[in-house]
């Protein structure tokens, strides 16, 4: 949509207030708190809106022109895209982990290479899970068993055919599965292509690169490598099955070629500098595309070899070699995770800060991603196995039982989740007294003259503050769960020894095998419940703004970062939002306006990255108002290289310290930027940072006002545009903008 300049005179002293919403996905009318709005720039995915001139309340505080940037449809605008975020969750978490690298220069490329190779193993695991369903369970076992084919016309069409033909035809299923994730990851990235920028950043801090970096060349290279590895994984599975009956010259040549493709994929991911070139490179791009083409051609040859091979096939058991391939992949993931953790911990002394996750974010999130990927893959194979088997059993084991590595994975995942929940419960109980004591002190300072009839309301406020303070406890709990998930992944290695979980644990631990089998079944249902919960959460996050306020924080945090580790992760909305905001702010300043930027929640993160990209001639006419901001509470802990004290101070310096941050103790997501400044705090900040943070009392009161029958609500993380404190902050920043403009003029 073409830009529309404001019409009619204003009394604002040429100040435009540009509001950027957070994860709530509010409409432009809600952000502006005006019923009549019109779009003046952008499109339906991300656009700028203003109040319609001529209607009552068309201007804001002191006559400022109001404008809103609505970006909620960029990360999750449609139901299809929201559901894709659910199914691509392990890929997204693995991609986010790369951006959590601690600020150490010496081993940065080593950590990036390890994250990328681990991301490649997730793609290979995804393919192996589809291979397990389509080739092992259906083509090999079920179609080769008359009792499994009985009354299943949708399977019997290939029953009685040669195993090679069945495997060759069903190999189209994993090929299609690779195409599905490729399509899901690339589909919504096309709308960001017009927002690439080559302008140099005005800041030296890493956060300024978000939104400026053209990620398409890297994503294209990574995608080619992952597609090549995916096809090589399928090829390896087919050739391992064929090799069980002896090798031929043709088979050896195909095996060598498949191994060479996989080695080339790993080597390319370890060569960080050439792969990260921000501009198209004939050599690097040609190499990755050529590798992908070779892998595709090799897959055609392998399928043809499988179909036409005349050598006899074994007729019993699982697909030869498949269980070993899965187990060895788990071994590789465990080893890579251990190396990544050792590298990060070894250099931990060079990392500022006391938070455990501040140093361990990369290995922790990669471990969580790998654990989820393993659990999802194991559940898929386990559920299909259970569906196909009916009631057929052999020696107490299901005829179509999944590979032992998957059974160990489900058992390990369930134990990790159960233990993490128990630890979380213990931590909740142990910290309850301290959190409630702190909450009681805060509430007592805020409402010292509360009447006796407000006791129940005071208790509700204390409960909200105590719960909000639990956010800090989630950091060590995440580290604990990651460690447990890593141990659970390591137990999958026992599948190589052909040890059934029930038999092994009964022999060495003493727990009855029946109990272990019951726990494996329960673990499978837990994983299914998690997947179902994510799907329902994705749907409600799209349809219900209030629900999305809590679920959407994960999506928006994960998709804020460019795809630098896994190309099948959801696209980065900041690649469009940040350049679009910078372009709009620059345009308004060039039109003679001063701009008051107001960002809620993740909107404040977008504005922080934007301010670091603006040239001084623009930031001299800009002020910043943040509220419910996670910059310090979440981003500085999770992404210390990109959001740190230096970057936050530069943001303040760029806007001439015309920056006010509003926060509440009842907010579980947002918080202060530089200092809490609670009543009774002994440490008082000094210098320009002392003027930034402003704590809001929430709720306004604990008794109903004279004109109402209920007390004011507890707002927590909700926006505060209608509060008096927000209006005063608007008025103060606007006056400072006008004063500085008169002074420079």
SELO-30761 format. One record per residue (C-alpha): x, y, z; residue number from 0. Coordinates in steps of 0.02 Angstrom, whole numbers, plus 50000, padded with zeros to 5 digits. Example, Ala and Ser with C-alpha at 12.3 -4.5 7.8 and 13.67 -1.06 7.14 Angstrom:
BEGIN
NODE/x/y/z/pos
NODE/50615/49775/50390/0
NODE/50684/49947/50357/1
REM end
This chain:
BEGIN
NODE/x/y/z/pos
NODE/50000/50000/50000/0
NODE/50064/50171/49957/1
NODE/50114/50286/50099/2
NODE/49990/50419/50150/3
NODE/50053/50576/50233/4
NODE/49955/50647/50380/5
NODE/49824/50772/50330/6
NODE/49767/50923/50425/7
NODE/49859/51033/50547/8
NODE/49923/50966/50712/9
NODE/49968/51049/50876/10
NODE/50098/50921/50925/11
NODE/50252/51018/50881/12
NODE/50278/50890/50741/13
NODE/50292/50737/50854/14
NODE/50229/50569/50792/15
NODE/50206/50428/50918/16
NODE/50242/50262/50833/17
NODE/50179/50115/50936/18
NODE/50240/49937/50910/19
NODE/50140/49799/50994/20
NODE/50205/49643/51078/21
NODE/50158/49459/51072/22
NODE/49974/49491/51101/23
NODE/49940/49514/50915/24
NODE/49824/49659/50951/25
NODE/49740/49750/50808/26
NODE/49793/49925/50760/27
NODE/49635/49996/50838/28
NODE/49681/49914/51004/29
NODE/49861/49973/50997/30
NODE/49807/50152/50961/31
NODE/49656/50139/51078/32
NODE/49552/50219/50941/33
NODE/49405/50140/50849/34
NODE/49437/50220/50679/35
NODE/49604/50182/50596/36
NODE/49670/50170/50420/37
NODE/49824/50090/50345/38
NODE/49951/50214/50278/39
NODE/50096/50098/50231/40
NODE/50142/49915/50220/41
NODE/50028/49768/50184/42
NODE/49915/49647/50277/43
NODE/50061/49551/50352/44
NODE/50148/49705/50423/45
NODE/50082/49881/50406/46
NODE/50075/50055/50479/47
NODE/49908/50126/50536/48
NODE/49848/50297/50590/49
NODE/49688/50364/50664/50
NODE/49568/50429/50533/51
NODE/49568/50619/50527/52
NODE/49406/50704/50569/53
NODE/49350/50580/50702/54
NODE/49348/50622/50888/55
NODE/49512/50578/50972/56
NODE/49608/50572/50809/57
NODE/49764/50635/50899/58
NODE/49850/50573/51056/59
NODE/49924/50655/51210/60
NODE/49950/50841/51187/61
NODE/49891/50825/51007/62
NODE/50026/50703/50949/63
NODE/49992/50608/50789/64
NODE/49967/50424/50830/65
NODE/50034/50284/50721/66
NODE/50046/50096/50749/67
NODE/50153/49961/50669/68
NODE/50063/49795/50665/69
NODE/50182/49648/50636/70
NODE/50090/49504/50719/71
NODE/50053/49417/50554/72
NODE/50237/49406/50509/73
NODE/50285/49261/50627/74
NODE/50113/49178/50639/75
NODE/49985/49260/50529/76
NODE/49893/49106/50466/77
NODE/49840/48942/50542/78
NODE/49953/48847/50421/79
NODE/50103/48950/50473/80
NODE/50062/48932/50657/81
NODE/50049/48743/50643/82
NODE/50211/48740/50545/83
NODE/50294/48824/50694/84
NODE/50234/48679/50802/85
NODE/50302/48542/50689/86
NODE/50464/48637/50657/87
NODE/50491/48671/50843/88
NODE/50650/48565/50862/89
NODE/50726/48650/50710/90
NODE/50680/48821/50780/91
NODE/50755/48786/50951/92
NODE/50915/48721/50871/93
NODE/50926/48879/50766/94
NODE/50898/48991/50918/95
NODE/51037/48900/51011/96
NODE/51167/48962/50888/97
NODE/51124/49143/50935/98
NODE/51152/49101/51118/99
NODE/51339/49081/51094/100
NODE/51434/49166/51235/101
NODE/51534/49321/51187/102
NODE/51699/49231/51157/103
NODE/51787/49265/50994/104
NODE/51920/49129/50995/105
NODE/51801/48981/50985/106
NODE/51651/49063/50903/107
NODE/51671/48971/50739/108
NODE/51694/48806/50829/109
NODE/51530/48830/50922/110
NODE/51440/48883/50762/111
NODE/51507/48730/50669/112
NODE/51452/48613/50809/113
NODE/51278/48690/50813/114
NODE/51261/48671/50625/115
NODE/51318/48490/50624/116
NODE/51196/48452/50764/117
NODE/51060/48538/50662/118
NODE/51106/48423/50518/119
NODE/51081/48271/50630/120
NODE/50904/48331/50667/121
NODE/50865/48331/50481/122
NODE/50939/48157/50466/123
NODE/50836/48099/50615/124
NODE/50680/48170/50535/125
NODE/50714/48070/50377/126
NODE/50754/47913/50477/127
NODE/50588/47923/50568/128
NODE/50495/47926/50402/129
NODE/50606/47786/50339/130
NODE/50561/47688/50495/131
NODE/50376/47706/50459/132
NODE/50372/47690/50270/133
NODE/50514/47569/50235/134
NODE/50542/47469/50395/135
NODE/50367/47451/50468/136
NODE/50259/47457/50311/137
NODE/50361/47405/50159/138
NODE/50474/47279/50245/139
NODE/50378/47205/50390/140
NODE/50192/47230/50363/141
NODE/50189/47203/50174/142
NODE/50292/47047/50201/143
NODE/50173/46976/50331/144
NODE/50003/46909/50271/145
NODE/49923/46931/50443/146
NODE/49972/47116/50442/147
NODE/49899/47141/50268/148
NODE/49734/47057/50311/149
NODE/49586/47177/50290/150
NODE/49704/47318/50241/151
NODE/49671/47349/50059/152
NODE/49771/47510/50065/153
NODE/49927/47406/50098/154
NODE/49893/47244/50006/155
NODE/49920/47322/49834/156
NODE/50107/47292/49855/157
NODE/50092/47134/49959/158
NODE/50174/46986/49875/159
NODE/50289/47096/49773/160
NODE/50476/47082/49793/161
NODE/50552/47173/49943/162
NODE/50657/47280/49826/163
NODE/50504/47343/49733/164
NODE/50412/47379/49896/165
NODE/50560/47476/49965/166
NODE/50586/47571/49803/167
NODE/50405/47627/49791/168
NODE/50387/47673/49975/169
NODE/50550/47770/49965/170
NODE/50446/47908/49885/171
NODE/50369/47941/50057/172
NODE/50528/48006/50143/173
NODE/50568/48103/49983/174
NODE/50399/48187/49997/175
NODE/50426/48218/50183/176
NODE/50585/48315/50145/177
NODE/50487/48419/50020/178
NODE/50354/48457/50151/179
NODE/50472/48533/50280/180
NODE/50563/48624/50141/181
NODE/50399/48699/50084/182
NODE/50342/48744/50261/183
NODE/50506/48832/50300/184
NODE/50519/48925/50134/185
NODE/50335/48968/50107/186
NODE/50320/49119/50221/187
NODE/50496/49182/50190/188
NODE/50454/49249/50017/189
NODE/50364/49402/50087/190
NODE/50526/49460/50170/191
NODE/50630/49464/50011/192
NODE/50593/49646/49971/193
NODE/50666/49707/50135/194
NODE/50849/49666/50113/195
NODE/50971/49804/50149/196
NODE/51153/49830/50107/197
NODE/51176/49989/50208/198
NODE/51315/49978/50337/199
NODE/51260/49971/50519/200
NODE/51279/50129/50622/201
NODE/51326/50025/50776/202
NODE/51467/49905/50817/203
NODE/51356/49798/50930/204
NODE/51298/49630/50868/205
NODE/51113/49669/50896/206
NODE/51119/49797/50757/207
NODE/51150/49656/50631/208
NODE/50975/49584/50660/209
NODE/50867/49635/50514/210
NODE/51014/49707/50415/211
NODE/51096/49544/50373/212
NODE/51033/49468/50211/213
NODE/51011/49289/50267/214
NODE/50949/49217/50103/215
NODE/51120/49169/50033/216
NODE/51163/49073/50193/217
NODE/50990/48994/50207/218
NODE/51000/48938/50026/219
NODE/51170/48857/50056/220
NODE/51114/48773/50216/221
NODE/50955/48711/50131/222
NODE/51056/48631/49991/223
NODE/51170/48545/50117/224
NODE/51024/48480/50221/225
NODE/50930/48416/50069/226
NODE/51087/48326/50011/227
NODE/51109/48248/50184/228
NODE/50925/48200/50190/229
NODE/50937/48105/50025/230
NODE/51101/48027/50079/231
NODE/51018/47965/50238/232
NODE/50882/47881/50135/233
NODE/51013/47808/50020/234
NODE/51113/47740/50166/235
NODE/50959/47655/50238/236
NODE/50919/47569/50073/237
NODE/51099/47517/50041/238
NODE/51122/47451/50219/239
NODE/50972/47338/50193/240
NODE/51037/47279/50026/241
NODE/51214/47251/50092/242
NODE/51151/47126/50221/243
NODE/51152/46992/50085/244
NODE/51327/47027/50025/245
NODE/51410/47167/49929/246
NODE/51430/47192/49743/247
NODE/51538/47313/49648/248
NODE/51390/47422/49606/249
NODE/51332/47424/49786/250
NODE/51504/47468/49852/251
NODE/51516/47613/49729/252
NODE/51348/47679/49785/253
NODE/51396/47661/49969/254
NODE/51558/47755/49942/255
NODE/51467/47893/49849/256
NODE/51336/47907/49987/257
NODE/51469/47916/50121/258
NODE/51562/48048/50021/259
NODE/51405/48155/50010/260
NODE/51379/48146/50199/261
NODE/51561/48188/50233/262
NODE/51552/48334/50112/263
NODE/51396/48399/50201/264
NODE/51484/48395/50370/265
NODE/51641/48477/50301/266
NODE/51542/48617/50218/267
NODE/51452/48655/50381/268
NODE/51618/48663/50473/269
NODE/51689/48790/50350/270
NODE/51602/48937/50431/271
NODE/51677/49091/50347/272
NODE/51643/49045/50164/273
NODE/51469/48982/50207/274
NODE/51427/49145/50299/275
NODE/51470/49260/50155/276
NODE/51327/49389/50150/277
NODE/51331/49404/49961/278
NODE/51305/49270/49828/279
NODE/51466/49175/49790/280
NODE/51484/49079/49628/281
NODE/51604/48955/49705/282
NODE/51514/48919/49870/283
NODE/51338/48925/49798/284
NODE/51389/48816/49652/285
NODE/51469/48691/49770/286
NODE/51317/48674/49883/287
NODE/51194/48665/49738/288
NODE/51305/48541/49650/289
NODE/51311/48432/49806/290
NODE/51122/48436/49816/291
NODE/51106/48388/49632/292
NODE/51228/48244/49654/293
NODE/51130/48182/49805/294
NODE/50967/48187/49708/295
NODE/51043/48092/49562/296
NODE/51122/47968/49681/297
NODE/50953/47935/49761/298
NODE/50880/47892/49592/299
NODE/51021/47769/49561/300
NODE/51003/47691/49734/301
NODE/50815/47667/49713/302
NODE/50841/47592/49541/303
NODE/50973/47476/49611/304
NODE/50857/47424/49753/305
NODE/50711/47388/49637/306
NODE/50804/47288/49505/307
NODE/50924/47194/49619/308
NODE/50900/47007/49593/309
NODE/50995/46947/49747/310
NODE/50882/46868/49880/311
NODE/50825/46972/50028/312
NODE/50812/46913/50210/313
NODE/50632/46876/50257/314
NODE/50624/46907/50445/315
NODE/50657/47041/50574/316
NODE/50672/47228/50552/317
NODE/50744/47314/50399/318
NODE/50927/47261/50401/319
NODE/51041/47396/50465/320
NODE/50904/47520/50507/321
NODE/50913/47501/50697/322
NODE/51102/47517/50694/323
NODE/51093/47677/50589/324
NODE/50970/47755/50712/325
NODE/51076/47704/50862/326
NODE/51236/47771/50784/327
NODE/51149/47936/50747/328
NODE/51102/47949/50931/329
NODE/51283/47910/50976/330
NODE/51342/48050/50861/331
NODE/51218/48174/50935/332
NODE/51272/48130/51112/333
NODE/51456/48151/51068/334
NODE/51427/48317/50980/335
NODE/51325/48383/51127/336
NODE/51463/48333/51247/337
NODE/51595/48421/51142/338
NODE/51488/48578/51128/339
NODE/51460/48582/51316/340
NODE/51645/48557/51351/341
NODE/51696/48698/51234/342
NODE/51571/48819/51310/343
NODE/51609/48773/51490/344
NODE/51796/48780/51458/345
NODE/51780/48959/51398/346
NODE/51652/49003/51530/347
NODE/51775/49110/51628/348
NODE/51779/49230/51481/349
NODE/51591/49253/51488/350
NODE/51523/49397/51595/351
NODE/51377/49371/51711/352
NODE/51330/49248/51846/353
NODE/51183/49161/51762/354
NODE/51212/48978/51722/355
NODE/51110/48990/51563/356
NODE/51207/49145/51511/357
NODE/51355/49031/51479/358
NODE/51265/48868/51437/359
NODE/51125/48931/51325/360
NODE/51190/48854/51165/361
NODE/51217/48674/51228/362
NODE/51059/48682/51335/363
NODE/50943/48733/51194/364
NODE/51025/48615/51068/365
NODE/51000/48474/51193/366
NODE/50818/48520/51217/367
NODE/50796/48528/51028/368
NODE/50880/48359/51004/369
NODE/50777/48283/51145/370
NODE/50614/48343/51067/371
NODE/50666/48284/50894/372
NODE/50711/48112/50961/373
NODE/50549/48103/51060/374
NODE/50441/48156/50913/375
NODE/50529/48034/50795/376
NODE/50518/47890/50918/377
NODE/50335/47926/50951/378
NODE/50294/47925/50765/379
NODE/50377/47756/50739/380
NODE/50307/47686/50902/381
NODE/50127/47740/50865/382
NODE/50129/47671/50688/383
NODE/50206/47510/50752/384
NODE/50068/47493/50880/385
NODE/49937/47530/50748/386
NODE/50002/47400/50626/387
NODE/50035/47260/50749/388
NODE/49857/47235/50811/389
NODE/49877/47093/50936/390
NODE/50013/46990/50852/391
NODE/50159/46948/50966/392
NODE/50315/46843/50958/393
NODE/50402/46789/51119/394
NODE/50319/46931/51214/395
NODE/50376/47063/51089/396
NODE/50270/47146/50957/397
NODE/50302/47081/50782/398
NODE/50318/47258/50715/399
NODE/50401/47331/50870/400
NODE/50508/47486/50837/401
NODE/50698/47482/50844/402
NODE/50770/47466/51018/403
NODE/50854/47636/51004/404
NODE/50683/47718/50990/405
NODE/50616/47621/51139/406
NODE/50764/47677/51243/407
NODE/50735/47855/51181/408
NODE/50554/47855/51238/409
NODE/50602/47782/51406/410
NODE/50742/47910/51430/411
NODE/50631/48055/51378/412
NODE/50493/48004/51498/413
NODE/50614/47986/51643/414
NODE/50691/48155/51601/415
NODE/50522/48242/51596/416
NODE/50462/48156/51754/417
NODE/50621/48199/51848/418
NODE/50619/48379/51786/419
NODE/50439/48397/51846/420
NODE/50486/48327/52016/421
NODE/50635/48445/52029/422
NODE/50525/48589/51974/423
NODE/50399/48545/52109/424
NODE/50536/48537/52240/425
NODE/50608/48704/52184/426
NODE/50434/48781/52188/427
NODE/50407/48723/52366/428
NODE/50581/48771/52427/429
NODE/50575/48945/52351/430
NODE/50394/48979/52395/431
NODE/50431/49057/52564/432
NODE/50567/49172/52495/433
NODE/50460/49226/52347/434
NODE/50308/49257/52455/435
NODE/50412/49353/52582/436
NODE/50479/49466/52446/437
NODE/50306/49485/52369/438
NODE/50232/49531/52538/439
NODE/50364/49665/52563/440
NODE/50329/49739/52391/441
NODE/50141/49740/52418/442
NODE/50159/49814/52592/443
NODE/50265/49956/52522/444
NODE/50141/49988/52380/445
NODE/49983/49985/52487/446
NODE/50033/50037/52664/447
NODE/49861/50103/52709/448
NODE/49753/49964/52639/449
NODE/49595/49936/52744/450
NODE/49561/49767/52828/451
NODE/49426/49722/52700/452
NODE/49561/49722/52564/453
NODE/49653/49574/52640/454
NODE/49595/49451/52507/455
NODE/49641/49569/52366/456
NODE/49813/49598/52443/457
NODE/49836/49409/52448/458
NODE/49794/49398/52262/459
NODE/49922/49532/52221/460
NODE/50054/49444/52326/461
NODE/50017/49281/52236/462
NODE/50037/49365/52066/463
NODE/50202/49446/52115/464
NODE/50268/49281/52187/465
NODE/50222/49189/52027/466
NODE/50301/49323/51918/467
NODE/50465/49304/52013/468
NODE/50469/49118/51970/469
NODE/50532/49165/51795/470
NODE/50709/49177/51863/471
NODE/50693/49000/51932/472
NODE/50657/48932/51758/473
NODE/50837/48963/51707/474
NODE/50919/48831/51819/475
NODE/50771/48714/51789/476
NODE/50804/48723/51602/477
NODE/50986/48676/51631/478
NODE/50932/48529/51740/479
NODE/50809/48467/51610/480
NODE/50939/48481/51471/481
NODE/51060/48376/51573/482
NODE/50927/48244/51602/483
NODE/50879/48246/51418/484
NODE/51062/48220/51370/485
NODE/51071/48069/51486/486
NODE/50910/48003/51410/487
NODE/50983/48023/51236/488
NODE/51141/47934/51291/489
NODE/51041/47781/51349/490
NODE/50983/47759/51169/491
NODE/51159/47697/51133/492
NODE/51111/47535/51223/493
NODE/51008/47495/51069/494
NODE/51172/47452/50983/495
NODE/51196/47311/51108/496
NODE/51024/47239/51063/497
NODE/50967/47260/51243/498
NODE/50782/47279/51270/499
NODE/50747/47413/51403/500
NODE/50639/47297/51509/501
NODE/50763/47152/51507/502
NODE/50916/47261/51538/503
NODE/50842/47362/51680/504
NODE/50770/47208/51764/505
NODE/50938/47120/51754/506
NODE/51048/47263/51813/507
NODE/50932/47373/51918/508
NODE/50799/47253/51978/509
NODE/50647/47345/51913/510
NODE/50524/47219/51838/511
NODE/50521/47216/51648/512
NODE/50333/47238/51649/513
NODE/50351/47401/51744/514
NODE/50480/47464/51619/515
NODE/50366/47419/51473/516
NODE/50226/47512/51562/517
NODE/50337/47665/51581/518
NODE/50382/47658/51396/519
NODE/50198/47654/51353/520
NODE/50164/47799/51471/521
NODE/50310/47894/51393/522
NODE/50234/47868/51222/523
NODE/50068/47940/51281/524
NODE/50157/48086/51364/525
NODE/50245/48127/51200/526
NODE/50080/48113/51107/527
NODE/50000/48229/51234/528
NODE/50141/48355/51212/529
NODE/50121/48352/51023/530
NODE/49932/48370/51038/531
NODE/49955/48512/51162/532
NODE/50073/48602/51043/533
NODE/49949/48584/50901/534
NODE/49804/48649/51006/535
NODE/49916/48787/51074/536
NODE/49964/48837/50898/537
NODE/49782/48846/50845/538
NODE/49729/48946/50998/539
NODE/49881/49057/50984/540
NODE/49819/49105/50812/541
NODE/49636/49125/50859/542
NODE/49641/49191/51038/543
NODE/49741/49347/51079/544
NODE/49740/49316/51267/545
NODE/49806/49139/51249/546
NODE/49936/49195/51124/547
NODE/50006/49320/51250/548
NODE/50085/49172/51341/549
NODE/50111/49044/51202/550
NODE/50166/49173/51074/551
NODE/50317/49228/51175/552
NODE/50404/49065/51125/553
NODE/50364/49086/50939/554
NODE/50410/49269/50933/555
NODE/50571/49243/51029/556
NODE/50620/49096/50919/557
NODE/50578/49177/50752/558
NODE/50660/49343/50796/559
NODE/50830/49270/50749/560
NODE/50887/49235/50570/561
NODE/50906/49056/50511/562
NODE/51092/49028/50533/563
NODE/51093/48847/50597/564
NODE/50942/48756/50526/565
NODE/50867/48807/50358/566
NODE/50701/48720/50396/567
NODE/50669/48830/50548/568
NODE/50528/48958/50530/569
NODE/50579/49119/50440/570
NODE/50645/49267/50539/571
NODE/50514/49406/50546/572
NODE/50646/49533/50603/573
NODE/50722/49524/50429/574
NODE/50571/49622/50373/575
NODE/50510/49711/50529/576
NODE/50673/49798/50579/577
NODE/50716/49869/50406/578
NODE/50535/49920/50382/579
NODE/50533/50012/50547/580
NODE/50700/50096/50509/581
NODE/50636/50151/50339/582
NODE/50475/50221/50411/583
NODE/50561/50315/50553/584
NODE/50688/50389/50432/585
NODE/50547/50443/50317/586
NODE/50454/50530/50459/587
NODE/50610/50622/50515/588
NODE/50648/50675/50337/589
NODE/50472/50746/50329/590
NODE/50515/50860/50475/591
NODE/50436/50756/50614/592
NODE/50508/50702/50780/593
NODE/50466/50522/50826/594
NODE/50419/50448/50994/595
NODE/50443/50260/50982/596
NODE/50333/50160/51102/597
NODE/50362/49972/51108/598
NODE/50276/49840/51214/599
NODE/50354/49670/51252/600
NODE/50439/49603/51095/601
NODE/50398/49766/51011/602
NODE/50530/49845/51122/603
NODE/50658/49719/51058/604
NODE/50617/49765/50878/605
NODE/50638/49949/50921/606
NODE/50803/49917/51011/607
NODE/50876/49834/50855/608
NODE/50802/49972/50747/609
NODE/50877/50115/50849/610
NODE/51050/50037/50832/611
NODE/51031/50044/50643/612
NODE/50973/50224/50627/613
NODE/51100/50359/50581/614
NODE/51134/50499/50707/615
NODE/51035/50627/50606/616
NODE/50881/50519/50638/617
NODE/50911/50467/50818/618
NODE/50935/50650/50864/619
NODE/50748/50668/50833/620
NODE/50693/50506/50917/621
NODE/50636/50461/51093/622
NODE/50601/50286/51161/623
NODE/50463/50224/51275/624
NODE/50467/50038/51321/625
NODE/50347/49942/51432/626
NODE/50338/49758/51477/627
NODE/50509/49743/51396/628
NODE/50603/49575/51404/629
NODE/50768/49653/51350/630
NODE/50853/49633/51519/631
NODE/50753/49493/51598/632
NODE/50756/49369/51453/633
NODE/50864/49428/51308/634
NODE/51016/49482/51408/635
NODE/51019/49311/51494/636
NODE/50984/49206/51340/637
NODE/51081/49307/51210/638
NODE/51225/49392/51302/639
NODE/51324/49422/51143/640
NODE/51185/49526/51066/641
NODE/51093/49605/51213/642
NODE/51213/49665/51346/643
NODE/51250/49818/51450/644
NODE/51353/49896/51311/645
NODE/51215/49880/51182/646
NODE/51082/49946/51302/647
NODE/51189/50095/51349/648
NODE/51221/50135/51166/649
NODE/51033/50135/51134/650
NODE/51014/50263/51274/651
NODE/51156/50368/51207/652
NODE/51087/50365/51030/653
NODE/50920/50436/51085/654
NODE/51004/50561/51201/655
NODE/50938/50464/51351/656
NODE/50762/50513/51302/657
NODE/50712/50339/51358/658
NODE/50582/50285/51485/659
NODE/50550/50103/51529/660
NODE/50390/50060/51623/661
NODE/50380/49894/51715/662
NODE/50278/49803/51847/663
NODE/50321/49677/51983/664
NODE/50170/49574/51928/665
NODE/50243/49550/51753/666
NODE/50319/49378/51724/667
NODE/50399/49426/51557/668
NODE/50450/49608/51559/669
NODE/50555/49701/51686/670
NODE/50679/49841/51715/671
NODE/50821/49885/51597/672
NODE/50957/49953/51713/673
NODE/50891/49950/51892/674
NODE/50728/49897/51979/675
NODE/50714/50054/52086/676
NODE/50589/49976/52206/677
NODE/50539/50067/52365/678
NODE/50671/50033/52497/679
NODE/50809/49982/52376/680
NODE/50975/50032/52450/681
NODE/51074/50037/52288/682
NODE/51021/50188/52190/683
NODE/51078/50202/52009/684
NODE/51173/50357/51957/685
NODE/51206/50441/51793/686
NODE/51090/50443/51642/687
NODE/51035/50262/51669/688
NODE/50947/50318/51829/689
NODE/50816/50410/51725/690
NODE/50763/50262/51619/691
NODE/50669/50139/51729/692
NODE/50504/50183/51808/693
NODE/50412/50055/51912/694
NODE/50222/50052/51904/695
NODE/50115/50003/52051/696
NODE/50002/49861/51999/697
NODE/49857/49864/52027/698
NODE/49819/50047/52048/699
NODE/49730/50008/52212/700
NODE/49662/49859/52309/701
NODE/49492/49934/52347/702
NODE/49357/49985/52223/703
NODE/49358/50168/52176/704
NODE/49204/50271/52225/705
NODE/49130/50255/52050/706
NODE/49152/50064/52036/707
NODE/49103/49905/52126/708
NODE/49263/49803/52094/709
NODE/49445/49846/52127/710
NODE/49561/49890/51982/711
NODE/49625/49737/51887/712
NODE/49799/49661/51904/713
NODE/49876/49698/51734/714
NODE/50038/49599/51739/715
NODE/50108/49594/51561/716
NODE/49961/49683/51481/717
NODE/49998/49847/51389/718
NODE/49976/50008/51485/719
NODE/49929/50136/51352/720
NODE/49773/50187/51449/721
NODE/49864/50216/51614/722
NODE/49905/50389/51679/723
NODE/50089/50342/51700/724
NODE/50099/50301/51515/725
NODE/50020/50469/51471/726
NODE/50142/50561/51584/727
NODE/50289/50468/51505/728
NODE/50223/50515/51332/729
NODE/50207/50697/51381/730
NODE/50380/50704/51461/731
NODE/50469/50624/51313/732
NODE/50374/50731/51187/733
NODE/50422/50889/51281/734
NODE/50604/50835/51284/735
NODE/50597/50804/51097/736
NODE/50524/50977/51067/737
NODE/50649/51059/51184/738
NODE/50798/50973/51102/739
NODE/50729/51019/50931/740
NODE/50712/51203/50979/741
NODE/50887/51200/51051/742
NODE/50966/51123/50895/743
NODE/50859/51234/50783/744
REM end
